[in-house]
């Protein structure tokens, strides 16, 4: 199972339910996943990030890097 580092509090954990995915966001031209350990960190991220200021990516990009991710607990991904 993948070990995640919470983007907000840096806690290491497994079984991520919340994450940011740059698939939907025109701010980044590559795939970035930012896991959050739980709702408080996910909410805090929403408040501190400016991602909502960028338009949604439409249509969604194609290619292996841009597959829809349903679950990040069994994959390798790039974070920052
Ligand atoms: Zn956290």
PDB file of the backbone (N, CA, C, O) and the ligand in Angstrom, with CONECT records:
HET     ZN  A 101       1
ATOM      1  N   UNK A   1       0.840  -1.196   0.000  1.00  0.00           N
ATOM      2  CA  UNK A   1       0.000   0.000   0.000  1.00  0.00           C
ATOM      3  C   UNK A   1       0.883   1.256   0.000  1.00  0.00           C
ATOM      4  O   UNK A   1       1.889   1.315   0.706  1.00  0.00           O
ATOM      5  N   UNK A   2       0.505   2.228  -0.776  1.00  0.00           N
ATOM      6  CA  UNK A   2       1.304   3.453  -0.884  1.00  0.00           C
ATOM      7  C   UNK A   2       1.298   4.231   0.429  1.00  0.00           C
ATOM      8  O   UNK A   2       0.263   4.370   1.080  1.00  0.00           O
ATOM      9  N   UNK A   3       2.460   4.730   0.801  1.00  0.00           N
ATOM     10  CA  UNK A   3       2.539   5.641   1.949  1.00  0.00           C
ATOM     11  C   UNK A   3       2.460   7.076   1.429  1.00  0.00           C
ATOM     12  O   UNK A   3       3.176   7.461   0.504  1.00  0.00           O
ATOM     13  N   UNK A   4       1.592   7.838   2.034  1.00  0.00           N
ATOM     14  CA  UNK A   4       1.395   9.218   1.609  1.00  0.00           C
ATOM     15  C   UNK A   4       1.953  10.172   2.651  1.00  0.00           C
ATOM     16  O   UNK A   4       1.982   9.868   3.844  1.00  0.00           O
ATOM     17  N   UNK A   5       2.390  11.318   2.186  1.00  0.00           N
ATOM     18  CA  UNK A   5       2.766  12.400   3.096  1.00  0.00           C
ATOM     19  C   UNK A   5       1.746  13.509   2.924  1.00  0.00           C
ATOM     20  O   UNK A   5       1.595  14.061   1.834  1.00  0.00           O
ATOM     21  N   UNK A   6       1.055  13.829   3.990  1.00  0.00           N
ATOM     22  CA  UNK A   6       0.024  14.873   3.913  1.00  0.00           C
ATOM     23  C   UNK A   6       0.663  16.174   3.434  1.00  0.00           C
ATOM     24  O   UNK A   6       1.675  16.620   3.974  1.00  0.00           O
ATOM     25  N   UNK A   7       0.066  16.764   2.431  1.00  0.00           N
ATOM     26  CA  UNK A   7       0.625  17.992   1.856  1.00  0.00           C
ATOM     27  C   UNK A   7       0.580  19.154   2.848  1.00  0.00           C
ATOM     28  O   UNK A   7       1.395  20.073   2.767  1.00  0.00           O
ATOM     29  N   UNK A   8      -0.354  19.113   3.768  1.00  0.00           N
ATOM     30  CA  UNK A   8      -0.534  20.235   4.690  1.00  0.00           C
ATOM     31  C   UNK A   8       0.270  20.032   5.977  1.00  0.00           C
ATOM     32  O   UNK A   8       1.066  20.896   6.343  1.00  0.00           O
ATOM     33  N   UNK A   9       0.076  18.902   6.667  1.00  0.00           N
ATOM     34  CA  UNK A   9       0.705  18.733   7.983  1.00  0.00           C
ATOM     35  C   UNK A   9       1.921  17.813   7.947  1.00  0.00           C
ATOM     36  O   UNK A   9       2.584  17.627   8.967  1.00  0.00           O
ATOM     37  N   UNK A  10       2.223  17.230   6.771  1.00  0.00           N
ATOM     38  CA  UNK A  10       3.407  16.394   6.553  1.00  0.00           C
ATOM     39  C   UNK A  10       3.357  15.050   7.276  1.00  0.00           C
ATOM     40  O   UNK A  10       4.350  14.323   7.305  1.00  0.00           O
ATOM     41  N   UNK A  11       2.223  14.724   7.849  1.00  0.00           N
ATOM     42  CA  UNK A  11       2.060  13.419   8.477  1.00  0.00           C
ATOM     43  C   UNK A  11       2.136  12.318   7.418  1.00  0.00           C
ATOM     44  O   UNK A  11       1.657  12.487   6.297  1.00  0.00           O
ATOM     45  N   UNK A  12       2.743  11.198   7.787  1.00  0.00           N
ATOM     46  CA  UNK A  12       2.804  10.058   6.870  1.00  0.00           C
ATOM     47  C   UNK A  12       1.674   9.104   7.224  1.00  0.00           C
ATOM     48  O   UNK A  12       1.482   8.760   8.390  1.00  0.00           O
ATOM     49  N   UNK A  13       0.935   8.684   6.221  1.00  0.00           N
ATOM     50  CA  UNK A  13      -0.245   7.866   6.499  1.00  0.00           C
ATOM     51  C   UNK A  13      -0.558   6.986   5.292  1.00  0.00           C
ATOM     52  O   UNK A  13       0.023   7.155   4.220  1.00  0.00           O
ATOM     53  N   UNK A  14      -1.471   6.057   5.480  1.00  0.00           N
ATOM     54  CA  UNK A  14      -1.951   5.211   4.382  1.00  0.00           C
ATOM     55  C   UNK A  14      -3.461   5.441   4.252  1.00  0.00           C
ATOM     56  O   UNK A  14      -4.055   6.166   5.050  1.00  0.00           O
ATOM     57  N   UNK A  15      -4.058   4.837   3.272  1.00  0.00           N
ATOM     58  CA  UNK A  15      -5.509   4.914   3.043  1.00  0.00           C
ATOM     59  C   UNK A  15      -5.976   6.355   2.859  1.00  0.00           C
ATOM     60  O   UNK A  15      -6.778   6.865   3.641  1.00  0.00           O
ATOM     61  N   UNK A  16      -5.480   6.980   1.850  1.00  0.00           N
ATOM     62  CA  UNK A  16      -5.901   8.349   1.555  1.00  0.00           C
ATOM     63  C   UNK A  16      -7.290   8.362   0.940  1.00  0.00           C
ATOM     64  O   UNK A  16      -7.607   7.544   0.076  1.00  0.00           O
ATOM     65  N   UNK A  17      -8.103   9.283   1.386  1.00  0.00           N
ATOM     66  CA  UNK A  17      -9.443   9.478   0.828  1.00  0.00           C
ATOM     67  C   UNK A  17      -9.531  10.830   0.137  1.00  0.00           C
ATOM     68  O   UNK A  17     -10.316  11.018  -0.793  1.00  0.00           O
ATOM     69  N   UNK A  18      -8.719  11.764   0.603  1.00  0.00           N
ATOM     70  CA  UNK A  18      -8.754  13.124   0.065  1.00  0.00           C
ATOM     71  C   UNK A  18      -7.434  13.443  -0.601  1.00  0.00           C
ATOM     72  O   UNK A  18      -6.371  13.175  -0.042  1.00  0.00           O
ATOM     73  N   UNK A  19      -7.492  14.011  -1.783  1.00  0.00           N
ATOM     74  CA  UNK A  19      -6.274  14.487  -2.425  1.00  0.00           C
ATOM     75  C   UNK A  19      -6.619  15.534  -3.473  1.00  0.00           C
ATOM     76  O   UNK A  19      -7.738  15.607  -3.981  1.00  0.00           O
ATOM     77  N   UNK A  20      -5.617  16.333  -3.772  1.00  0.00           N
ATOM     78  CA  UNK A  20      -5.694  17.281  -4.875  1.00  0.00           C
ATOM     79  C   UNK A  20      -5.119  16.606  -6.105  1.00  0.00           C
ATOM     80  O   UNK A  20      -4.119  15.893  -6.019  1.00  0.00           O
ATOM     81  N   UNK A  21      -5.738  16.828  -7.232  1.00  0.00           N
ATOM     82  CA  UNK A  21      -5.290  16.213  -8.481  1.00  0.00           C
ATOM     83  C   UNK A  21      -5.220  17.311  -9.544  1.00  0.00           C
ATOM     84  O   UNK A  21      -6.227  17.953  -9.843  1.00  0.00           O
ATOM     85  N   UNK A  22      -4.037  17.526 -10.110  1.00  0.00           N
ATOM     86  CA  UNK A  22      -3.878  18.613 -11.090  1.00  0.00           C
ATOM     87  C   UNK A  22      -4.564  18.315 -12.413  1.00  0.00           C
ATOM     88  O   UNK A  22      -4.550  19.145 -13.322  1.00  0.00           O
ATOM     89  N   UNK A  23      -5.160  17.144 -12.526  1.00  0.00           N
ATOM     90  CA  UNK A  23      -5.915  16.819 -13.742  1.00  0.00           C
ATOM     91  C   UNK A  23      -6.932  17.902 -14.071  1.00  0.00           C
ATOM     92  O   UNK A  23      -7.136  18.244 -15.236  1.00  0.00           O
ATOM     93  N   UNK A  24      -7.564  18.435 -13.038  1.00  0.00           N
ATOM     94  CA  UNK A  24      -8.686  19.344 -13.241  1.00  0.00           C
ATOM     95  C   UNK A  24      -8.274  20.808 -13.283  1.00  0.00           C
ATOM     96  O   UNK A  24      -9.128  21.692 -13.361  1.00  0.00           O
ATOM     97  N   UNK A  25      -7.000  21.065 -13.232  1.00  0.00           N
ATOM     98  CA  UNK A  25      -6.518  22.402 -12.909  1.00  0.00           C
ATOM     99  C   UNK A  25      -5.507  22.877 -13.952  1.00  0.00           C
ATOM    100  O   UNK A  25      -4.503  22.203 -14.185  1.00  0.00           O
ATOM    101  N   UNK A  26      -5.748  23.993 -14.563  1.00  0.00           N
ATOM    102  CA  UNK A  26      -4.847  24.467 -15.614  1.00  0.00           C
ATOM    103  C   UNK A  26      -3.573  25.109 -15.068  1.00  0.00           C
ATOM    104  O   UNK A  26      -2.716  25.539 -15.840  1.00  0.00           O
ATOM    105  N   UNK A  27      -3.445  25.177 -13.754  1.00  0.00           N
ATOM    106  CA  UNK A  27      -2.250  25.791 -13.187  1.00  0.00           C
ATOM    107  C   UNK A  27      -0.989  24.979 -13.481  1.00  0.00           C
ATOM    108  O   UNK A  27       0.096  25.545 -13.612  1.00  0.00           O
ATOM    109  N   UNK A  28      -1.125  23.660 -13.585  1.00  0.00           N
ATOM    110  CA  UNK A  28       0.030  22.782 -13.777  1.00  0.00           C
ATOM    111  C   UNK A  28      -0.076  22.061 -15.110  1.00  0.00           C
ATOM    112  O   UNK A  28      -1.158  21.626 -15.505  1.00  0.00           O
ATOM    113  N   UNK A  29       1.051  21.935 -15.803  1.00  0.00           N
ATOM    114  CA  UNK A  29       1.001  21.203 -17.062  1.00  0.00           C
ATOM    115  C   UNK A  29       1.496  19.777 -16.891  1.00  0.00           C
ATOM    116  O   UNK A  29       1.733  19.080 -17.878  1.00  0.00           O
ATOM    117  N   UNK A  30       1.655  19.335 -15.647  1.00  0.00           N
ATOM    118  CA  UNK A  30       1.924  17.916 -15.417  1.00  0.00           C
ATOM    119  C   UNK A  30       1.063  17.422 -14.273  1.00  0.00           C
ATOM    120  O   UNK A  30       0.453  18.204 -13.542  1.00  0.00           O
ATOM    121  N   UNK A  31       1.028  16.113 -14.135  1.00  0.00           N
ATOM    122  CA  UNK A  31       0.164  15.509 -13.128  1.00  0.00           C
ATOM    123  C   UNK A  31       0.796  15.591 -11.760  1.00  0.00           C
ATOM    124  O   UNK A  31       1.903  15.096 -11.549  1.00  0.00           O
ATOM    125  N   UNK A  32       0.112  16.202 -10.849  1.00  0.00           N
ATOM    126  CA  UNK A  32       0.570  16.336  -9.469  1.00  0.00           C
ATOM    127  C   UNK A  32      -0.553  15.848  -8.556  1.00  0.00           C
ATOM    128  O   UNK A  32      -1.711  16.228  -8.726  1.00  0.00           O
ATOM    129  N   UNK A  33      -0.209  15.024  -7.611  1.00  0.00           N
ATOM    130  CA  UNK A  33      -1.167  14.566  -6.604  1.00  0.00           C
ATOM    131  C   UNK A  33      -0.698  15.087  -5.249  1.00  0.00           C
ATOM    132  O   UNK A  33       0.480  14.969  -4.911  1.00  0.00           O
ATOM    133  N   UNK A  34      -1.604  15.655  -4.484  1.00  0.00           N
ATOM    134  CA  UNK A  34      -1.278  16.121  -3.133  1.00  0.00           C
ATOM    135  C   UNK A  34      -2.248  15.482  -2.156  1.00  0.00           C
ATOM    136  O   UNK A  34      -3.408  15.885  -2.062  1.00  0.00           O
ATOM    137  N   UNK A  35      -1.766  14.482  -1.432  1.00  0.00           N
ATOM    138  CA  UNK A  35      -2.678  13.800  -0.501  1.00  0.00           C
ATOM    139  C   UNK A  35      -2.902  14.597   0.788  1.00  0.00           C
ATOM    140  O   UNK A  35      -2.042  15.358   1.231  1.00  0.00           O
ATOM    141  N   UNK A  36      -4.074  14.398   1.366  1.00  0.00           N
ATOM    142  CA  UNK A  36      -4.402  15.018   2.653  1.00  0.00           C
ATOM    143  C   UNK A  36      -4.819  13.918   3.611  1.00  0.00           C
ATOM    144  O   UNK A  36      -5.525  12.982   3.235  1.00  0.00           O
ATOM    145  N   UNK A  37      -4.366  14.046   4.879  1.00  0.00           N
ATOM    146  CA  UNK A  37      -4.610  12.965   5.842  1.00  0.00           C
ATOM    147  C   UNK A  37      -6.062  12.918   6.290  1.00  0.00           C
ATOM    148  O   UNK A  37      -6.508  11.889   6.800  1.00  0.00           O
ATOM    149  N   UNK A  38      -6.804  13.987   6.118  1.00  0.00           N
ATOM    150  CA  UNK A  38      -8.204  13.974   6.534  1.00  0.00           C
ATOM    151  C   UNK A  38      -8.872  15.286   6.186  1.00  0.00           C
ATOM    152  O   UNK A  38      -8.240  16.185   5.631  1.00  0.00           O
ATOM    153  N   UNK A  39     -10.160  15.398   6.513  1.00  0.00           N
ATOM    154  CA  UNK A  39     -10.937  16.587   6.157  1.00  0.00           C
ATOM    155  C   UNK A  39     -10.334  17.906   6.664  1.00  0.00           C
ATOM    156  O   UNK A  39     -10.369  18.894   5.932  1.00  0.00           O
ATOM    157  N   UNK A  40      -9.782  17.964   7.890  1.00  0.00           N
ATOM    158  CA  UNK A  40      -9.232  19.258   8.328  1.00  0.00           C
ATOM    159  C   UNK A  40      -8.127  19.762   7.402  1.00  0.00           C
ATOM    160  O   UNK A  40      -8.096  20.941   7.051  1.00  0.00           O
ATOM    161  N   UNK A  41      -7.223  18.868   7.009  1.00  0.00           N
ATOM    162  CA  UNK A  41      -6.136  19.287   6.123  1.00  0.00           C
ATOM    163  C   UNK A  41      -6.656  19.589   4.717  1.00  0.00           C
ATOM    164  O   UNK A  41      -6.183  20.522   4.068  1.00  0.00           O
ATOM    165  N   UNK A  42      -7.607  18.820   4.253  1.00  0.00           N
ATOM    166  CA  UNK A  42      -8.186  19.090   2.933  1.00  0.00           C
ATOM    167  C   UNK A  42      -8.862  20.462   2.929  1.00  0.00           C
ATOM    168  O   UNK A  42      -8.746  21.214   1.961  1.00  0.00           O
ATOM    169  N   UNK A  43      -9.562  20.780   4.008  1.00  0.00           N
ATOM    170  CA  UNK A  43     -10.218  22.092   4.108  1.00  0.00           C
ATOM    171  C   UNK A  43      -9.209  23.216   4.205  1.00  0.00           C
ATOM    172  O   UNK A  43      -9.367  24.275   3.598  1.00  0.00           O
ATOM    173  N   UNK A  44      -8.162  22.961   4.983  1.00  0.00           N
ATOM    174  CA  UNK A  44      -7.137  23.991   5.140  1.00  0.00           C
ATOM    175  C   UNK A  44      -6.452  24.266   3.799  1.00  0.00           C
ATOM    176  O   UNK A  44      -6.154  25.411   3.462  1.00  0.00           O
ATOM    177  N   UNK A  45      -6.212  23.201   3.049  1.00  0.00           N
ATOM    178  CA  UNK A  45      -5.589  23.371   1.739  1.00  0.00           C
ATOM    179  C   UNK A  45      -6.476  24.222   0.835  1.00  0.00           C
ATOM    180  O   UNK A  45      -5.996  25.111   0.132  1.00  0.00           O
ATOM    181  N   UNK A  46      -7.755  23.943   0.865  1.00  0.00           N
ATOM    182  CA  UNK A  46      -8.698  24.700   0.031  1.00  0.00           C
ATOM    183  C   UNK A  46      -8.644  26.190   0.369  1.00  0.00           C
ATOM    184  O   UNK A  46      -8.751  27.048  -0.506  1.00  0.00           O
ATOM    185  N   UNK A  47      -8.475  26.471   1.660  1.00  0.00           N
ATOM    186  CA  UNK A  47      -8.432  27.878   2.067  1.00  0.00           C
ATOM    187  C   UNK A  47      -7.121  28.547   1.674  1.00  0.00           C
ATOM    188  O   UNK A  47      -7.108  29.727   1.324  1.00  0.00           O
ATOM    189  N   UNK A  48      -6.008  27.795   1.730  1.00  0.00           N
ATOM    190  CA  UNK A  48      -4.717  28.441   1.502  1.00  0.00           C
ATOM    191  C   UNK A  48      -4.295  28.415   0.034  1.00  0.00           C
ATOM    192  O   UNK A  48      -3.390  29.155  -0.353  1.00  0.00           O
ATOM    193  N   UNK A  49      -4.920  27.592  -0.779  1.00  0.00           N
ATOM    194  CA  UNK A  49      -4.447  27.488  -2.159  1.00  0.00           C
ATOM    195  C   UNK A  49      -5.179  28.489  -3.055  1.00  0.00           C
ATOM    196  O   UNK A  49      -6.268  28.964  -2.736  1.00  0.00           O
ATOM    197  N   UNK A  50      -4.549  28.785  -4.168  1.00  0.00           N
ATOM    198  CA  UNK A  50      -5.186  29.694  -5.128  1.00  0.00           C
ATOM    199  C   UNK A  50      -5.704  28.926  -6.334  1.00  0.00           C
ATOM    200  O   UNK A  50      -6.005  29.514  -7.373  1.00  0.00           O
ATOM    201  N   UNK A  51      -5.806  27.617  -6.192  1.00  0.00           N
ATOM    202  CA  UNK A  51      -6.159  26.794  -7.344  1.00  0.00           C
ATOM    203  C   UNK A  51      -7.518  27.142  -7.932  1.00  0.00           C
ATOM    204  O   UNK A  51      -7.733  27.020  -9.138  1.00  0.00           O
ATOM    205  N   UNK A  52      -8.420  27.569  -7.084  1.00  0.00           N
ATOM    206  CA  UNK A  52      -9.745  27.875  -7.605  1.00  0.00           C
ATOM    207  C   UNK A  52      -9.756  29.115  -8.493  1.00  0.00           C
ATOM    208  O   UNK A  52     -10.751  29.414  -9.154  1.00  0.00           O
ATOM    209  N   UNK A  53      -8.632  29.833  -8.496  1.00  0.00           N
ATOM    210  CA  UNK A  53      -8.544  31.005  -9.362  1.00  0.00           C
ATOM    211  C   UNK A  53      -8.201  30.637 -10.802  1.00  0.00           C
ATOM    212  O   UNK A  53      -8.253  31.480 -11.698  1.00  0.00           O
ATOM    213  N   UNK A  54      -7.853  29.381 -11.011  1.00  0.00           N
ATOM    214  CA  UNK A  54      -7.486  28.958 -12.357  1.00  0.00           C
ATOM    215  C   UNK A  54      -8.649  28.210 -12.991  1.00  0.00           C
ATOM    216  O   UNK A  54      -9.381  27.490 -12.312  1.00  0.00           O
ATOM    217  N   UNK A  55      -8.813  28.386 -14.293  1.00  0.00           N
ATOM    218  CA  UNK A  55      -9.937  27.694 -14.938  1.00  0.00           C
ATOM    219  C   UNK A  55      -9.766  26.184 -14.919  1.00  0.00           C
ATOM    220  O   UNK A  55      -8.645  25.675 -14.889  1.00  0.00           O
ATOM    221  N   UNK A  56     -10.869  25.484 -14.936  1.00  0.00           N
ATOM    222  CA  UNK A  56     -10.853  24.030 -15.035  1.00  0.00           C
ATOM    223  C   UNK A  56     -10.298  23.620 -16.394  1.00  0.00           C
ATOM    224  O   UNK A  56     -10.456  24.329 -17.388  1.00  0.00           O
ATOM    225  N   UNK A  57      -9.660  22.485 -16.417  1.00  0.00           N
ATOM    226  CA  UNK A  57      -9.086  21.974 -17.653  1.00  0.00           C
ATOM    227  C   UNK A  57     -10.192  21.281 -18.438  1.00  0.00           C
ATOM    228  O   UNK A  57     -10.694  20.232 -18.033  1.00  0.00           O
ATOM    229  N   UNK A  58     -10.562  21.874 -19.552  1.00  0.00           N
ATOM    230  CA  UNK A  58     -11.589  21.269 -20.392  1.00  0.00           C
ATOM    231  C   UNK A  58     -11.200  21.472 -21.841  1.00  0.00           C
ATOM    232  O   UNK A  58     -10.890  22.600 -22.223  1.00  0.00           O
ATOM    233  N   UNK A  59     -11.199  20.437 -22.670  1.00  0.00           N
ATOM    234  CA  UNK A  59     -11.480  19.053 -22.283  1.00  0.00           C
ATOM    235  C   UNK A  59     -10.330  18.490 -21.474  1.00  0.00           C
ATOM    236  O   UNK A  59      -9.232  19.046 -21.484  1.00  0.00           O
ATOM    237  N   UNK A  60     -10.566  17.403 -20.779  1.00  0.00           N
ATOM    238  CA  UNK A  60      -9.500  16.772 -20.006  1.00  0.00           C
ATOM    239  C   UNK A  60      -8.427  16.253 -20.952  1.00  0.00           C
ATOM    240  O   UNK A  60      -8.737  15.723 -22.019  1.00  0.00           O
ATOM    241  N   UNK A  61      -7.147  16.407 -20.555  1.00  0.00           N
ATOM    242  CA  UNK A  61      -6.058  15.928 -21.414  1.00  0.00           C
ATOM    243  C   UNK A  61      -6.059  14.401 -21.517  1.00  0.00           C
ATOM    244  O   UNK A  61      -6.592  13.706 -20.651  1.00  0.00           O
ATOM    245  N   UNK A  62      -5.459  13.901 -22.580  1.00  0.00           N
ATOM    246  CA  UNK A  62      -5.397  12.460 -22.794  1.00  0.00           C
ATOM    247  C   UNK A  62      -3.975  11.962 -22.658  1.00  0.00           C
ATOM    248  O   UNK A  62      -3.027  12.747 -22.683  1.00  0.00           O
ATOM    249  N   UNK A  63      -3.830  10.669 -22.514  1.00  0.00           N
ATOM    250  CA  UNK A  63      -2.507  10.079 -22.433  1.00  0.00           C
ATOM    251  C   UNK A  63      -2.316   9.377 -21.100  1.00  0.00           C
ATOM    252  O   UNK A  63      -3.078   9.584 -20.156  1.00  0.00           O
ATOM    253  N   UNK A  64      -1.276   8.536 -21.041  1.00  0.00           N
ATOM    254  CA  UNK A  64      -1.059   7.703 -19.853  1.00  0.00           C
ATOM    255  C   UNK A  64      -0.910   8.514 -18.571  1.00  0.00           C
ATOM    256  O   UNK A  64      -1.312   8.062 -17.499  1.00  0.00           O
ATOM    257  N   UNK A  65      -0.341   9.693 -18.675  1.00  0.00           N
ATOM    258  CA  UNK A  65      -0.116  10.491 -17.473  1.00  0.00           C
ATOM    259  C   UNK A  65      -1.429  11.032 -16.897  1.00  0.00           C
ATOM    260  O   UNK A  65      -1.489  11.428 -15.733  1.00  0.00           O
ATOM    261  N   UNK A  66      -2.460  11.043 -17.713  1.00  0.00           N
ATOM    262  CA  UNK A  66      -3.695  11.734 -17.338  1.00  0.00           C
ATOM    263  C   UNK A  66      -4.875  10.802 -17.133  1.00  0.00           C
ATOM    264  O   UNK A  66      -6.028  11.227 -17.215  1.00  0.00           O
ATOM    265  N   UNK A  67      -4.598   9.543 -16.868  1.00  0.00           N
ATOM    266  CA  UNK A  67      -5.684   8.619 -16.567  1.00  0.00           C
ATOM    267  C   UNK A  67      -6.488   9.132 -15.372  1.00  0.00           C
ATOM    268  O   UNK A  67      -5.944   9.776 -14.475  1.00  0.00           O
ATOM    269  N   UNK A  68      -7.774   8.841 -15.371  1.00  0.00           N
ATOM    270  CA  UNK A  68      -8.589   9.157 -14.195  1.00  0.00           C
ATOM    271  C   UNK A  68      -8.105   8.300 -13.024  1.00  0.00           C
ATOM    272  O   UNK A  68      -7.942   7.087 -13.164  1.00  0.00           O
ATOM    273  N   UNK A  69      -7.880   8.917 -11.900  1.00  0.00           N
ATOM    274  CA  UNK A  69      -7.425   8.192 -10.712  1.00  0.00           C
ATOM    275  C   UNK A  69      -8.574   8.100  -9.714  1.00  0.00           C
ATOM    276  O   UNK A  69      -9.072   9.110  -9.219  1.00  0.00           O
ATOM    277  N   UNK A  70      -8.979   6.874  -9.435  1.00  0.00           N
ATOM    278  CA  UNK A  70     -10.084   6.654  -8.488  1.00  0.00           C
ATOM    279  C   UNK A  70      -9.549   6.464  -7.080  1.00  0.00           C
ATOM    280  O   UNK A  70     -10.247   6.711  -6.097  1.00  0.00           O
ATOM    281  N   UNK A  71      -8.295   6.019  -6.996  1.00  0.00           N
ATOM    282  CA  UNK A  71      -7.749   5.581  -5.717  1.00  0.00           C
ATOM    283  C   UNK A  71      -6.236   5.742  -5.800  1.00  0.00           C
ATOM    284  O   UNK A  71      -5.599   5.173  -6.686  1.00  0.00           O
ATOM    285  N   UNK A  72      -5.660   6.509  -4.889  1.00  0.00           N
ATOM    286  CA  UNK A  72      -4.210   6.723  -4.943  1.00  0.00           C
ATOM    287  C   UNK A  72      -3.453   5.777  -4.023  1.00  0.00           C
ATOM    288  O   UNK A  72      -2.239   5.903  -3.863  1.00  0.00           O
ATOM    289  N   UNK A  73      -4.156   4.836  -3.423  1.00  0.00           N
ATOM    290  CA  UNK A  73      -3.521   3.995  -2.399  1.00  0.00           C
ATOM    291  C   UNK A  73      -2.707   2.841  -2.960  1.00  0.00           C
ATOM    292  O   UNK A  73      -1.974   2.186  -2.220  1.00  0.00           O
ATOM    293  N   UNK A  74      -2.824   2.583  -4.245  1.00  0.00           N
ATOM    294  CA  UNK A  74      -2.074   1.475  -4.833  1.00  0.00           C
ATOM    295  C   UNK A  74      -1.287   1.902  -6.055  1.00  0.00           C
ATOM    296  O   UNK A  74      -0.917   1.069  -6.881  1.00  0.00           O
ATOM    297  N   UNK A  75      -1.030   3.189  -6.175  1.00  0.00           N
ATOM    298  CA  UNK A  75      -0.288   3.665  -7.341  1.00  0.00           C
ATOM    299  C   UNK A  75       0.914   4.498  -6.890  1.00  0.00           C
ATOM    300  O   UNK A  75       0.984   4.977  -5.758  1.00  0.00           O
ATOM    301  N   UNK A  76       1.841   4.645  -7.811  1.00  0.00           N
ATOM    302  CA  UNK A  76       2.941   5.592  -7.618  1.00  0.00           C
ATOM    303  C   UNK A  76       2.506   6.905  -8.253  1.00  0.00           C
ATOM    304  O   UNK A  76       1.926   6.909  -9.338  1.00  0.00           O
ATOM    305  N   UNK A  77       2.775   7.992  -7.599  1.00  0.00           N
ATOM    306  CA  UNK A  77       2.394   9.270  -8.176  1.00  0.00           C
ATOM    307  C   UNK A  77       3.433  10.315  -7.828  1.00  0.00           C
ATOM    308  O   UNK A  77       4.250  10.124  -6.928  1.00  0.00           O
ATOM    309  N   UNK A  78       3.393  11.403  -8.540  1.00  0.00           N
ATOM    310  CA  UNK A  78       4.321  12.492  -8.264  1.00  0.00           C
ATOM    311  C   UNK A  78       3.603  13.561  -7.439  1.00  0.00           C
ATOM    312  O   UNK A  78       2.487  13.975  -7.750  1.00  0.00           O
ATOM    313  N   UNK A  79       4.286  13.989  -6.379  1.00  0.00           N
ATOM    314  CA  UNK A  79       3.759  15.081  -5.571  1.00  0.00           C
ATOM    315  C   UNK A  79       4.788  16.208  -5.583  1.00  0.00           C
ATOM    316  O   UNK A  79       5.754  16.151  -6.344  1.00  0.00           O
ATOM    317  N   UNK A  80       4.601  17.196  -4.779  1.00  0.00           N
ATOM    318  CA  UNK A  80       5.589  18.275  -4.756  1.00  0.00           C
ATOM    319  C   UNK A  80       5.684  18.875  -3.361  1.00  0.00           C
ATOM    320  O   UNK A  80       6.464  19.800  -3.139  1.00  0.00           O
TER     321      UNK A  80
HETATM  322 ZN    ZN A 101      -2.634  16.429   7.356  1.00  0.00          ZN
END
